[in-house]
Amino acid sequence: EVQLVESGGGLVQPGGSLRISCAASGFTFDDYAIGWFRQAPGMEREGVVCFSKGGGDTYYSDSVKGRFTISTDNAKNTMYLRMNRLEPEDTAVYYCAADSGIILSSLRNANQYDYWGQGTQVTVSS
């Protein structure tokens, strides 16, 4: 059974940094595309950073390029999202997602992913 559990969200000041984690079970990163998505109140869920199977290709939203980085620890079966120079506009619930059947052109499409974590709140505010 595929399970995803996020942790590490919280309140951070503008310009600060935060790392959130997603512990995965039931699959390996070599076999599944993975991604971080976020959803602010009243907004659609959007792709932030996504990895193809095995990490050969990466999608970054224009709004986070140069500030956010996705990484994985295969030994722990955990994926991370490192967020630097956070802005109030980054405030949202952040979700990790995984799926075995994502094609490259659909990496950023939330509706293509079958497996989701419960989400973790990130609030950027002074």
All heavy atoms as an XYZ file, in Angstrom:
960
protein
N       0.852     -1.196      0.000
C       0.000      0.000      0.000
C       0.887      1.245      0.000
O       1.785      1.373      0.815
C      -0.905      0.013      1.233
C      -1.803      1.227      1.326
C      -2.578      1.275      2.643
O      -2.310      0.426      3.516
O      -3.434      2.156      2.786
N       0.593      2.142     -0.927
C       1.356      3.393     -1.007
C       0.856      4.366      0.055
O      -0.342      4.606      0.175
C       1.209      4.018     -2.400
C       1.850      5.401     -2.432
C       1.825      3.121     -3.463
N       1.787      4.897      0.841
C       1.455      5.909      1.838
C       2.472      7.035      1.793
O       3.662      6.792      1.559
C       1.414      5.299      3.239
C       0.220      4.389      3.472
C       0.075      3.991      4.938
O       1.067      3.841      5.645
N      -1.148      3.812      5.382
N       1.991      8.245      2.032
C       2.839      9.437      2.059
C       2.475     10.246      3.290
O       1.286     10.530      3.514
C       2.616     10.275      0.798
C       2.906      9.590     -0.541
C       2.303     10.385     -1.691
C       4.402      9.436     -0.741
N       3.471     10.633      4.065
C       3.223     11.391      5.289
C       4.157     12.587      5.339
O       5.382     12.426      5.429
C       3.427     10.512      6.541
C       3.165     11.343      7.801
C       2.519      9.290      6.503
N       3.580     13.789      5.255
C       4.379     15.013      5.297
C       4.636     15.445      6.733
O       3.854     15.138      7.642
C       3.676     16.170      4.568
C       3.394     15.964      3.101
C       1.980     15.537      2.864
O       1.356     14.991      3.789
O       1.479     15.748      1.739
N       5.709     16.199      6.916
C       6.010     16.798      8.201
C       6.907     18.007      7.979
O       7.498     18.162      6.905
C       6.697     15.793      9.135
O       7.915     15.352      8.580
N       7.004     18.856      9.005
C       7.959     19.950      8.962
C       7.409     21.313      8.625
O       8.164     22.279      8.572
N       6.123     21.429      8.409
C       5.565     22.753      8.127
C       5.576     23.639      9.351
O       5.912     23.199     10.456
N       5.232     24.911      9.152
C       5.202     25.819     10.279
C       5.167     27.264      9.836
O       4.917     27.562      8.665
N       5.433     28.142     10.798
C       5.446     29.578     10.554
C       6.882     30.051     10.374
O       7.751     29.722     11.188
C       4.802     30.304     11.743
C       4.849     31.835     11.738
C       4.034     32.387     10.570
C       4.333     32.373     13.064
N       7.126     30.809      9.328
C       8.465     31.329      9.071
C       8.346     32.770      8.589
O       7.366     33.139      7.939
C       9.201     30.431      8.050
C       8.476     30.418      6.715
C      10.643     30.839      7.877
N       9.339     33.566      8.904
C       9.322     34.969      8.494
C       9.706     35.108      7.031
O      10.447     34.261      6.495
C      10.288     35.775      9.364
C       9.839     35.914     10.810
C      10.716     36.874     11.588
O      11.828     37.189     11.188
N      10.201     37.359     12.702
N       9.250     36.147      6.376
C       9.668     36.402      4.991
C      11.187     36.449      4.889
O      11.861     37.042      5.745
C       9.044     37.755      4.682
C       7.847     37.829      5.569
C       8.251     37.136      6.843
N      11.706     35.809      3.846
C      13.146     35.732      3.666
C      13.773     34.525      4.336
O      14.958     34.222      4.107
N      13.008     33.827      5.160
C      13.526     32.668      5.873
C      13.505     31.400      5.049
O      13.116     31.398      3.877
N      13.920     30.317      5.694
C      14.009     29.012      5.026
C      13.276     27.962      5.843
O      13.108     28.090      7.069
C      15.475     28.593      4.873
O      16.184     29.486      4.047
N      12.885     26.909      5.148
C      12.191     25.798      5.802
C      12.396     24.556      4.954
O      12.467     24.640      3.722
C      10.696     26.105      5.908
C       9.830     25.231      6.817
C      10.226     25.425      8.276
C       8.348     25.577      6.616
N      12.504     23.405      5.604
C      12.542     22.137      4.876
C      11.395     21.272      5.355
O      11.231     21.032      6.554
C      13.867     21.400      5.098
C      14.028     20.197      4.167
C      15.297     19.425      4.425
N      15.210     18.581      5.617
C      16.052     17.597      5.904
N      17.066     17.336      5.079
N      15.904     16.898      7.003
N      10.600     20.812      4.419
C       9.524     19.885      4.737
C       9.855     18.511      4.167
O      10.613     18.401      3.196
C       8.152     20.392      4.235
C       8.165     20.673      2.740
C       7.737     21.621      5.014
C       6.806     21.124      2.190
N       9.308     17.496      4.816
C       9.646     16.115      4.475
C       8.403     15.325      4.112
O       7.288     15.663      4.532
C      10.328     15.430      5.673
O      11.452     16.146      6.103
N       8.614     14.276      3.350
C       7.530     13.363      3.003
C       8.078     11.949      3.094
O       8.914     11.551      2.266
C       7.031     13.657      1.593
S       5.780     12.491      0.999
N       7.645     11.215      4.102
C       8.043      9.820      4.262
C       7.150      8.945      3.409
O       5.920      8.984      3.537
C       7.955      9.414      5.727
N       7.772      8.174      2.518
C       7.023      7.340      1.583
C       7.159      5.869      1.943
O       8.192      5.437      2.457
C       7.532      7.569      0.160
N       6.128      5.107      1.663
C       6.183      3.661      1.832
C       5.339      2.998      0.753
O       4.426      3.607      0.204
C       5.689      3.252      3.230
O       4.359      3.676      3.439
N       5.691      1.767      0.437
C       4.932      1.012     -0.548
C       5.428      1.159     -1.974
O       4.864      0.562     -2.899
N       6.490      1.959     -2.175
C       7.050      2.106     -3.511
C       8.458      2.671     -3.377
O       8.864      3.109     -2.297
C       6.197      3.032     -4.378
C       6.241      4.480     -3.956
C       7.079      5.387     -4.591
C       5.432      4.935     -2.928
C       7.111      6.713     -4.197
C       5.455      6.263     -2.534
C       6.298      7.153     -3.167
N       9.193      2.673     -4.477
C      10.508      3.303     -4.493
C      10.506      4.459     -5.478
O       9.710      4.494     -6.425
C      11.612      2.314     -4.886
O      11.438      1.951     -6.265
C      11.571      1.065     -4.011
N      11.426      5.393     -5.304
C      11.480      6.575     -6.155
C      11.938      6.230     -7.571
O      11.749      7.020     -8.491
C      12.388      7.629     -5.535
C      11.904      8.122     -4.207
C      12.788      8.258     -3.149
C      10.570      8.456     -4.008
C      12.338      8.720     -1.920
C      10.114      8.907     -2.790
C      11.012      9.038     -1.729
N      12.536      5.069     -7.749
C      12.924      4.656     -9.101
C      11.706      4.296     -9.956
O      11.767      4.348    -11.183
C      13.850      3.444     -9.038
C      15.261      3.819     -8.612
O      15.607      5.011     -8.740
O      16.003      2.922     -8.164
N      10.617      3.916     -9.288
C       9.447      3.405    -10.007
C       8.277      4.384    -10.084
O       7.312      4.130    -10.811
C       8.948      2.121     -9.339
C       9.978      1.013     -9.392
O      10.717      0.948    -10.409
O      10.061      0.225     -8.431
N       8.354      5.473     -9.332
C       7.248      6.421     -9.268
C       7.742      7.835     -9.529
O       8.823      8.216     -9.059
C       6.594      6.389     -7.881
C       5.568      5.304     -7.687
C       5.911      3.972     -7.807
C       4.254      5.626     -7.366
C       4.965      2.977     -7.629
C       3.297      4.636     -7.176
C       3.661      3.313     -7.310
O       2.730      2.336     -7.129
N       6.939      8.599    -10.253
C       7.139     10.041    -10.290
C       6.660     10.607     -8.955
O       5.688     10.116     -8.377
C       6.358     10.654    -11.429
N       7.337     11.632     -8.479
C       6.985     12.246     -7.201
C       6.936     13.751     -7.372
O       7.580     14.296     -8.270
C       7.985     11.876     -6.089
C       9.413     12.258     -6.492
C       7.883     10.401     -5.738
C      10.453     12.045     -5.412
N       6.204     14.403     -6.485
C       6.133     15.845     -6.603
C       5.649     16.512     -5.337
O       5.058     15.881     -4.458
N       5.949     17.789     -5.265
C       5.406     18.661     -4.224
C       4.416     19.617     -4.881
O       4.728     20.236     -5.894
C       6.520     19.452     -3.544
C       7.347     18.649     -2.601
C       8.574     18.096     -2.839
C       7.008     18.301     -1.254
N       9.014     17.427     -1.718
C       8.075     17.539     -0.726
C       5.911     18.561     -0.426
C       8.082     17.031      0.573
C       5.914     18.057      0.858
C       6.979     17.306      1.352
N       3.257     19.716     -4.272
C       2.209     20.608     -4.732
C       1.802     21.503     -3.576
O       2.086     21.197     -2.413
C       1.003     19.799     -5.221
C       1.279     18.985     -6.451
C       1.986     17.790     -6.374
C       0.868     19.413     -7.700
C       2.271     17.041     -7.507
C       1.135     18.676     -8.842
C       1.835     17.494     -8.737
N       1.122     22.582     -3.891
C       0.621     23.441     -2.828
C      -0.738     24.002     -3.208
O      -1.067     24.115     -4.386
C       1.603     24.576     -2.523
C       1.768     25.603     -3.637
C       2.866     26.591     -3.272
N       3.048     27.605     -4.321
C       4.016     28.517     -4.303
N       4.886     28.547     -3.301
N       4.104     29.401     -5.274
N      -1.488     24.332     -2.170
C      -2.818     24.890     -2.392
C      -3.088     25.961     -1.358
O      -3.099     25.698     -0.152
C      -3.883     23.799     -2.307
C      -5.254     24.252     -2.737
C      -6.203     23.095     -2.975
O      -6.006     21.990     -2.493
N      -7.257     23.343     -3.747
N      -3.272     27.184     -1.855
C      -3.632     28.309     -1.002
C      -5.156     28.417     -0.969
O      -5.835     27.930     -1.871
C      -3.008     29.586     -1.547
N      -5.709     29.073      0.052
C      -7.173     29.201      0.151
C      -7.771     29.824     -1.101
O      -7.294     30.847     -1.602
C      -7.352     30.119      1.365
C      -6.145     29.884      2.190
C      -5.032     29.652      1.217
N      -8.795     29.185     -1.639
C      -9.470     29.704     -2.816
C      -8.749     29.484     -4.126
O      -9.211     29.954     -5.173
N      -7.616     28.779     -4.072
C      -6.816     28.572     -5.287
C      -6.787     27.097     -5.644
O      -7.042     26.235     -4.809
C      -5.379     29.067     -5.053
C      -5.269     30.504     -4.610
S      -5.780     31.658     -5.905
C      -4.356     31.541     -6.985
N      -6.461     26.827     -6.905
C      -6.288     25.446     -7.329
C      -4.947     24.903     -6.826
O      -4.018     25.652     -6.558
C      -6.329     25.357     -8.857
C      -7.688     25.634     -9.455
C      -7.726     25.365    -10.947
O      -6.680     25.022    -11.523
O      -8.816     25.497    -11.526
N      -4.900     23.594     -6.689
C      -3.639     22.964     -6.299
C      -2.651     23.077     -7.468
O      -2.999     22.753     -8.611
C      -3.875     21.497     -5.944
C      -2.730     20.830     -5.240
C      -3.142     19.489     -4.672
N      -4.174     19.630     -3.644
C      -4.578     18.636     -2.867
N      -4.053     17.430     -2.988
N      -5.530     18.833     -1.976
N      -1.448     23.535     -7.172
C      -0.467     23.749     -8.233
C       0.807     22.956     -7.988
O       1.223     22.752     -6.839
C      -0.120     25.242     -8.347
C       0.583     25.822     -7.146
C       1.205     27.185     -7.424
O       1.446     27.520     -8.592
O       1.459     27.908     -6.437
N       1.408     22.523     -9.077
C       2.679     21.831     -8.989
C       3.792     22.803     -8.651
O       3.879     23.868     -9.250
N       4.616     22.444     -7.703
C       5.733     23.289     -7.272
C       7.037     22.736     -7.828
O       7.751     23.405     -8.570
C       5.784     23.372     -5.736
C       6.994     24.179     -5.292
C       4.502     23.986     -5.192
N       7.365     21.514     -7.436
C       8.564     20.840     -7.927
C       8.229     19.364     -8.080
O       7.689     18.758     -7.162
C       9.763     20.958     -6.957
C      11.020     20.427     -7.623
C       9.965     22.393     -6.500
N       8.565     18.788     -9.221
C       8.234     17.388     -9.474
C       9.409     16.671    -10.115
O      10.137     17.251    -10.923
C       7.024     17.290    -10.402
S       5.569     18.187     -9.812
N       9.575     15.407     -9.736
C      10.617     14.532    -10.266
C       9.970     13.443    -11.113
O       8.977     12.856    -10.710
C      11.309     13.791     -9.118
C      12.633     14.320     -8.679
C      13.266     13.764     -7.576
C      13.278     15.342     -9.337
C      14.494     14.226     -7.129
C      14.506     15.819     -8.907
C      15.105     15.257     -7.784
N      10.575     13.131    -12.245
C      10.128     11.955    -12.985
C      10.659     10.690    -12.297
O      11.460     10.777    -11.366
C      10.632     12.022    -14.422
O      12.051     12.012    -14.430
N      10.242      9.526    -12.753
C      10.748      8.260    -12.197
C      12.267      8.252    -12.229
O      12.864      8.558    -13.263
C      10.250      7.086    -13.030
C       8.790      6.797    -12.937
C       8.455      5.584    -13.793
C       6.965      5.360    -13.873
N       6.630      4.175    -14.707
N      12.889      7.918    -11.104
C      14.339      7.887    -11.037
C      15.003      9.248    -10.998
O      16.227      9.338    -10.917
N      14.233     10.307    -11.062
C      14.778     11.663    -10.926
C      15.488     12.195    -12.148
O      16.211     13.184    -12.082
N      15.260     11.592    -13.322
C      15.964     12.054    -14.515
C      15.528     13.410    -15.005
O      16.301     14.132    -15.645
N      14.300     13.771    -14.743
C      13.770     15.067    -15.175
C      13.070     15.746    -14.005
O      12.438     15.082    -13.192
C      12.783     14.893    -16.324
C      13.450     14.368    -17.573
O      14.115     15.167    -18.254
O      13.317     13.162    -17.863
N      13.199     17.046    -13.972
C      12.613     17.817    -12.880
C      11.813     18.988    -13.438
O      12.262     19.656    -14.373
C      13.711     18.360    -11.945
O      14.574     17.299    -11.546
C      13.091     18.988    -10.697
N      10.653     19.201    -12.866
C       9.846     20.375    -13.188
C       9.869     21.324    -11.993
O       9.663     20.907    -10.852
C       8.398     19.973    -13.482
C       7.443     21.155    -13.397
C       7.338     22.051    -14.449
C       6.695     21.378    -12.242
C       6.502     23.142    -14.362
C       5.856     22.467    -12.142
C       5.772     23.347    -13.213
O       4.942     24.436    -13.114
N      10.129     22.588    -12.265
C      10.046     23.631    -11.252
C       9.049     24.686    -11.713
O       9.148     25.183    -12.836
C      11.393     24.315    -11.026
C      12.379     23.534    -10.193
C      13.305     22.681    -10.786
C      12.391     23.663     -8.809
C      14.213     21.975    -10.021
C      13.296     22.956     -8.032
C      14.211     22.121     -8.644
O      15.103     21.417     -7.884
N       8.131     25.047    -10.858
C       7.263     26.186    -11.150
C       8.109     27.451    -11.269
O       9.093     27.623    -10.540
C       6.245     26.340    -10.021
O       5.580     27.571    -10.113
N       7.752     28.329    -12.186
C       8.519     29.573    -12.356
C       8.589     30.369    -11.067
O       9.578     31.055    -10.797
C       7.873     30.430    -13.446
C       8.122     29.889    -14.835
O       9.036     29.047    -15.004
O       7.397     30.291    -15.765
N       7.552     30.289    -10.255
C       7.495     31.097     -9.038
C       8.483     30.639     -7.963
O       8.752     31.392     -7.024
C       6.082     31.096     -8.469
O       5.697     29.783     -8.100
N       9.033     29.431     -8.103
C       9.946     28.923     -7.067
C      11.343     28.617     -7.594
O      12.231     28.246     -6.808
C       9.379     27.666     -6.379
C       7.970     27.916     -5.854
C       9.399     26.464     -7.305
N      11.552     28.762     -8.898
C      12.874     28.479     -9.466
C      13.941     29.301     -8.777
O      13.793     30.507     -8.581
C      12.882     28.775    -10.971
C      12.332     27.671    -11.823
C      12.383     28.045    -13.297
C      11.753     26.957    -14.146
N      11.691     27.339    -15.576
N      15.026     28.632     -8.411
C      16.122     29.312     -7.743
C      15.941     29.438     -6.239
O      16.874     29.844     -5.535
N      14.754     29.109     -5.742
C      14.497     29.222     -4.295
C      14.185     27.873     -3.666
O      14.556     27.620     -2.511
C      13.320     30.171     -4.038
C      13.527     31.581     -4.545
C      12.415     32.524     -4.062
N      11.095     32.114     -4.534
C      10.057     31.852     -3.731
N      10.189     31.918     -2.420
N       8.882     31.520     -4.244
N      13.503     26.998     -4.381
C      13.077     25.707     -3.835
C      13.880     24.586     -4.498
O      14.193     24.661     -5.691
C      11.598     25.453     -4.106
C      10.635     26.293     -3.326
C      11.054     27.421     -2.633
C       9.294     25.954     -3.285
C      10.155     28.195     -1.917
C       8.380     26.711     -2.575
C       8.820     27.837     -1.888
N      14.161     23.533     -3.715
C      14.895     22.380     -4.228
C      14.260     21.101     -3.714
O      13.987     20.975     -2.513
C      16.367     22.418     -3.782
O      16.955     23.659     -4.176
C      17.147     21.274     -4.415
N      14.046     20.154     -4.608
C      13.546     18.839     -4.211
C      14.729     17.884     -4.105
O      15.693     17.988     -4.867
C      12.511     18.316     -5.239
C      11.819     17.061     -4.734
C      13.155     18.081     -6.595
C      10.651     16.599     -5.636
N      14.675     16.988     -3.133
C      15.717     15.968     -3.000
C      15.103     14.712     -2.400
O      13.990     14.750     -1.873
C      16.877     16.464     -2.130
O      16.420     16.734     -0.818
N      15.832     13.628     -2.513
C      15.367     12.363     -1.942
C      16.492     11.680     -1.187
O      17.675     11.852     -1.509
C      14.853     11.397     -3.029
O      15.920     11.113     -3.944
C      13.685     11.983     -3.787
N      16.115     10.926     -0.183
C      17.033     10.043      0.534
C      16.483      8.638      0.319
O      15.509      8.238      0.963
C      17.070     10.402      2.017
C      18.070      9.554      2.799
O      18.319      8.392      2.390
O      18.577     10.034      3.812
N      17.067      7.924     -0.631
C      16.521      6.619     -0.998
C      16.618      5.611      0.145
O      15.780      4.729      0.272
C      17.232      6.076     -2.237
C      16.861      6.858     -3.484
O      15.945      7.685     -3.472
N      17.579      6.623     -4.562
N      17.650      5.733      0.975
C      17.794      4.811      2.104
C      16.639      4.966      3.091
O      16.207      3.985      3.707
C      19.129      5.047      2.794
N      16.158      6.202      3.237
C      15.050      6.465      4.161
C      13.704      6.490      3.444
O      12.663      6.645      4.093
C      15.259      7.796      4.880
C      16.472      7.833      5.782
C      16.588      9.192      6.480
C      17.788      9.222      7.418
N      17.923     10.546      8.085
N      13.747      6.383      2.113
C      12.537      6.500      1.300
C      11.773      7.771      1.647
O      10.546      7.758      1.858
C      11.632      5.271      1.443
C      11.039      4.840      0.109
O      11.695      4.941     -0.925
N       9.810      4.384      0.114
N      12.494      8.855      1.707
C      11.938     10.141      2.101
C      12.317     11.187      1.058
O      13.440     11.190      0.557
C      12.463     10.558      3.482
O      12.071      9.571      4.446
C      11.903     11.906      3.896
N      11.359     12.051      0.734
C      11.629     13.173     -0.150
C      11.518     14.471      0.642
O      10.806     14.532      1.653
C      10.659     13.177     -1.341
C       9.197     13.235     -0.970
S       8.109     12.900     -2.370
C       8.002     14.489     -3.115
N      12.250     15.463      0.197
C      12.322     16.729      0.910
C      12.044     17.880     -0.054
O      12.296     17.790     -1.251
C      13.707     16.920      1.524
C      14.134     15.811      2.449
C      14.926     14.769      1.978
C      13.732     15.800      3.776
C      15.322     13.742      2.817
C      14.128     14.773      4.625
C      14.923     13.749      4.149
O      15.304     12.734      4.986
N      11.569     18.967      0.512
C      11.466     20.217     -0.226
C      12.150     21.284      0.615
O      11.677     21.634      1.698
C      10.010     20.595     -0.495
C       9.817     21.867     -1.315
C      10.348     21.673     -2.741
C       8.353     22.279     -1.360
N      13.270     21.762      0.117
C      13.994     22.834      0.778
C      13.512     24.144      0.174
O      13.590     24.343     -1.040
C      15.490     22.694      0.571
C      16.324     23.822      1.167
C      16.287     23.802      2.673
N      17.087     24.884      3.253
C      17.251     25.064      4.563
N      16.671     24.246      5.434
N      17.995     26.043      5.006
N      13.024     25.045      1.013
C      12.465     26.310      0.554
C      13.282     27.451      1.149
O      13.357     27.590      2.375
C      10.996     26.418      0.989
C      10.142     25.273      0.472
S       8.421     25.366      1.006
C       8.587     24.897      2.723
N      13.895     28.232      0.278
C      14.699     29.379      0.702
C      14.035     30.676      0.255
O      13.216     30.685     -0.667
C      16.104     29.291      0.103
C      16.877     28.096      0.625
O      16.763     27.690      1.777
N      17.687     27.500     -0.250
N      14.438     31.774      0.883
C      13.922     33.113      0.541
C      12.409     33.084      0.424
O      11.820     33.534     -0.565
C      14.561     33.606     -0.753
C      16.088     33.627     -0.684
C      16.721     34.513     -1.760
N      16.241     34.257     -3.094
C      16.737     33.331     -3.893
N      17.694     32.536     -3.483
N      16.260     33.196     -5.122
N      11.773     32.568      1.451
C      10.320     32.413      1.423
C       9.623     33.768      1.386
O      10.090     34.756      1.980
C       9.855     31.604      2.625
C      10.059     30.097      2.474
C      10.057     29.404      3.827
C       8.976     29.510      1.580
N       8.506     33.778      0.690
C       7.697     34.994      0.512
C       6.292     34.727      1.041
O       5.842     33.573      1.080
C       7.628     35.340     -0.974
C       8.982     35.503     -1.631
C       8.886     35.537     -3.146
O       7.781     35.318     -3.695
O       9.935     35.797     -3.796
N       5.564     35.782      1.432
C       4.182     35.575      1.896
C       3.325     34.816      0.872
O       2.433     34.048      1.261
C       3.680     36.998      2.106
C       4.916     37.770      2.465
C       6.008     37.167      1.621
N       3.636     34.990     -0.399
C       2.873     34.311     -1.457
C       3.104     32.796     -1.460
O       2.391     32.054     -2.143
C       3.242     34.877     -2.824
C       2.804     36.320     -3.056
C       3.672     37.327     -2.321
O       4.827     36.992     -1.952
O       3.197     38.461     -2.106
N       4.097     32.331     -0.729
C       4.354     30.889     -0.637
C       3.468     30.217      0.417
O       3.495     28.995      0.559
C       5.823     30.623     -0.276
C       6.776     31.090     -1.363
O       6.488     30.841     -2.554
O       7.801     31.712     -1.022
N       2.710     31.008      1.154
C       1.820     30.456      2.180
C       0.777     29.552      1.544
O       0.058     29.966      0.626
C       1.129     31.598      2.949
O       2.123     32.347      3.660
C       0.104     31.052      3.921
N       0.712     28.314      2.022
C      -0.211     27.326      1.456
C      -0.096     26.038      2.253
O       0.812     25.880      3.078
C       0.127     27.043     -0.010
N      -1.005     25.121      1.973
C      -0.832     23.738      2.429
C      -0.014     23.029      1.358
O      -0.363     23.082      0.168
C      -2.174     23.029      2.642
C      -1.939     21.576      3.059
C      -3.005     23.767      3.688
N       1.052     22.389      1.793
C       1.945     21.694      0.868
C       1.696     20.193      0.958
O       1.616     19.624      2.062
C       3.405     22.015      1.198
C       3.818     23.384      0.712
C       3.348     24.542      1.343
C       4.654     23.527     -0.392
C       3.702     25.799      0.883
C       5.018     24.784     -0.862
C       4.537     25.908     -0.213
O       4.890     27.160     -0.678
N       1.581     19.584     -0.216
C       1.306     18.154     -0.320
C       2.401     17.468     -1.125
O       2.885     18.012     -2.118
C      -0.012     17.907     -1.059
C      -1.239     18.499     -0.423
C      -1.648     19.790     -0.737
C      -2.016     17.758      0.457
C      -2.786     20.338     -0.168
C      -3.161     18.287      1.022
C      -3.536     19.574      0.706
O      -4.685     20.097      1.269
N       2.748     16.249     -0.729
C       3.566     15.421     -1.598
C       2.654     14.421     -2.308
O       1.580     14.076     -1.799
C       4.673     14.702     -0.840
S       4.140     13.639      0.512
N       3.071     14.021     -3.488
C       2.258     13.131     -4.302
C       3.156     12.168     -5.066
O       4.335     12.451     -5.300
C       1.405     13.934     -5.275
N       2.574     11.043     -5.462
C       3.335     10.040     -6.210
C       2.408      9.295     -7.146
O       1.197      9.159     -6.882
C       4.014      9.057     -5.248
N       2.983      8.804     -8.238
C       2.212      8.001     -9.173
C       3.171      7.246    -10.074
O       4.242      7.760    -10.411
C       1.285      8.881    -10.010
C       0.190      8.074    -10.677
O       0.454      7.480    -11.727
O      -0.926      8.023    -10.133
N       2.774      6.047    -10.497
C       3.655      5.233    -11.338
C       3.468      5.488    -12.818
O       4.271      5.039    -13.634
C       3.408      3.747    -11.045
O       2.073      3.406    -11.377
N       2.422      6.210    -13.203
C       2.099      6.321    -14.621
C       2.171      7.712    -15.210
O       1.531      7.985    -16.222
N       2.960      8.604    -14.610
C       3.021      9.992    -15.082
C       3.965     10.085    -16.276
O       5.113      9.642    -16.206
C       3.524     10.932    -13.965
C       2.646     10.814    -12.726
C       3.571     12.362    -14.473
C       1.284     11.382    -12.865
N       3.492     10.693    -17.353
C       4.390     10.984    -18.461
C       5.039     12.344    -18.227
O       4.515     13.172    -17.488
C       3.655     10.949    -19.815
C       2.542     11.998    -19.865
C       3.083      9.562    -20.073
C       1.867     12.116    -21.218
N       6.157     12.553    -18.877
C       6.982     13.727    -18.593
C       6.194     15.031    -18.725
O       6.294     15.926    -17.894
C       8.185     13.731    -19.518
C       9.260     14.777    -19.224
C       9.801     14.590    -17.819
C      10.394     14.648    -20.248
N       5.380     15.124    -19.762
C       4.651     16.370    -20.019
C       3.566     16.629    -18.982
O       3.025     17.732    -18.939
C       4.041     16.333    -21.420
O       3.151     15.244    -21.538
N       3.252     15.655    -18.150
C       2.184     15.798    -17.159
C       2.694     15.872    -15.727
O       1.901     15.821    -14.791
C       1.201     14.625    -17.263
O       0.557     14.619    -18.519
N       3.998     16.012    -15.558
C       4.570     15.995    -14.210
C       3.908     17.006    -13.293
O       3.723     16.742    -12.118
C       6.075     16.278    -14.268
C       7.033     15.108    -14.370
C       8.471     15.620    -14.404
C       6.846     14.112    -13.243
N       3.579     18.181    -13.804
C       3.082     19.248    -12.941
C       1.571     19.227    -12.749
O       1.033     20.072    -12.055
C       3.475     20.602    -13.523
C       2.864     20.853    -14.890
C       3.286     22.219    -15.383
N       2.851     22.469    -16.750
C       3.060     23.608    -17.378
N       3.688     24.592    -16.785
N       2.640     23.767    -18.607
N       0.896     18.257    -13.347
C      -0.561     18.213    -13.284
C      -1.035     17.403    -12.077
O      -0.885     16.184    -12.034
C      -1.131     17.612    -14.562
C      -0.871     18.474    -15.764
O      -0.701     19.679    -15.635
N      -0.818     17.874    -16.933
N      -1.635     18.074    -11.114
C      -2.065     17.412     -9.891
C      -3.053     16.285    -10.173
O      -3.045     15.252     -9.495
C      -2.681     18.429     -8.935
N      -3.918     16.447    -11.160
C      -4.955     15.448    -11.392
C      -4.414     14.152    -11.987
O      -5.165     13.196    -12.186
C      -6.078     16.018    -12.264
C      -5.582     16.487    -13.620
O      -4.451     16.233    -13.997
N      -6.431     17.191    -14.355
N      -3.100     14.111    -12.285
C      -2.497     12.883    -12.798
C      -1.949     11.984    -11.699
O      -1.565     10.854    -11.958
C      -1.355     13.244    -13.757
C      -1.810     14.017    -14.990
C      -2.731     13.200    -15.863
O      -2.417     12.079    -16.243
N      -3.901     13.757    -16.172
N      -1.925     12.471    -10.474
C      -1.332     11.718     -9.370
C      -2.415     10.997     -8.570
O      -3.421     11.603     -8.179
C      -0.550     12.655     -8.449
C       0.723     13.180     -9.053
C       0.708     14.197    -10.006
C       1.965     12.662     -8.677
C       1.874     14.679    -10.575
C       3.149     13.144     -9.227
C       3.089     14.154    -10.174
O       4.255     14.625    -10.731
N      -2.174      9.739     -8.283
C      -3.158      8.942     -7.534
C      -2.934      8.961     -6.026
O      -3.868      8.735     -5.269
C      -3.114      7.486     -8.006
C      -3.847      7.280     -9.328
O      -4.649      8.155     -9.700
O      -3.604      6.254     -9.980
N      -1.692      9.195     -5.591
C      -1.377      9.053     -4.170
C      -0.938     10.398     -3.599
O      -0.084     11.074     -4.169
C      -0.283      8.004     -3.970
C      -0.670      6.659     -4.513
C      -0.182      6.207     -5.736
C      -1.562      5.845     -3.818
C      -0.562      4.983     -6.252
C      -1.940      4.615     -4.329
C      -1.442      4.190     -5.541
O      -1.829      2.973     -6.044
N      -1.527     10.735     -2.430
C      -1.300     12.028     -1.808
C      -1.083     11.882     -0.312
O      -1.668     10.997      0.329
C      -2.516     12.937     -2.026
C      -2.689     13.330     -3.455
C      -3.349     12.653     -4.427
C      -2.157     14.499     -4.081
N      -3.269     13.321     -5.626
C      -2.544     14.459     -5.432
C      -1.387     15.568     -3.620
C      -2.187     15.462     -6.344
C      -1.030     16.557     -4.522
C      -1.428     16.500     -5.873
N      -0.255     12.766      0.227
C      -0.146     12.884      1.659
C      -1.271     13.745      2.205
O      -2.104     14.263      1.455
N      -1.263     13.942      3.517
C      -2.345     14.678      4.177
C      -2.130     16.188      4.128
O      -3.064     16.943      4.413
C      -2.479     14.218      5.644
C      -1.497     14.850      6.621
C      -0.082     14.296      6.513
O       0.210     13.411      5.712
N       0.799     14.827      7.363
N      -0.924     16.608      3.785
C      -0.623     18.033      3.695
C      -0.007     18.592      4.962
O      -0.241     18.091      6.064
N       0.801     19.623      4.784
C       1.398     20.321      5.919
C       1.343     21.820      5.640
O       1.643     22.273      4.537
C       2.836     19.846      6.186
O       3.333     20.440      7.386
C       3.787     20.166      5.039
N       0.923     22.591      6.633
C       0.737     24.029      6.449
C       2.068     24.758      6.544
O       2.838     24.564      7.498
C      -0.213     24.578      7.527
C      -0.408     26.088      7.481
C      -1.230     26.530      6.279
O      -2.252     25.940      5.961
N      -0.764     27.591      5.597
N       2.309     25.618      5.567
C       3.451     26.529      5.597
C       2.906     27.944      5.553
O       2.181     28.307      4.629
C       4.405     26.281      4.410
C       5.499     27.336      4.371
C       5.011     24.889      4.504
N       3.254     28.722      6.550
C       2.793     30.105      6.638
C       3.999     31.021      6.698
O       4.879     30.846      7.548
C       1.921     30.323      7.881
O       0.805     29.435      7.838
C       1.413     31.759      7.944
N       4.044     31.969      5.762
C       5.143     32.936      5.704
C       4.585     34.287      6.097
O       3.786     34.887      5.374
C       5.774     32.993      4.307
C       6.986     33.935      4.324
C       6.168     31.602      3.839
N       4.982     34.746      7.256
C       4.423     35.988      7.782
C       5.340     36.562      8.842
O       6.026     35.829      9.560
C       3.044     35.728      8.391
O       2.536     36.901      8.999
N       5.353     37.881      8.922
C       6.125     38.542      9.979
C       5.252     38.791     11.200
O       5.721     39.322     12.202
C       6.715     39.854      9.459
O       5.700     40.681      8.943
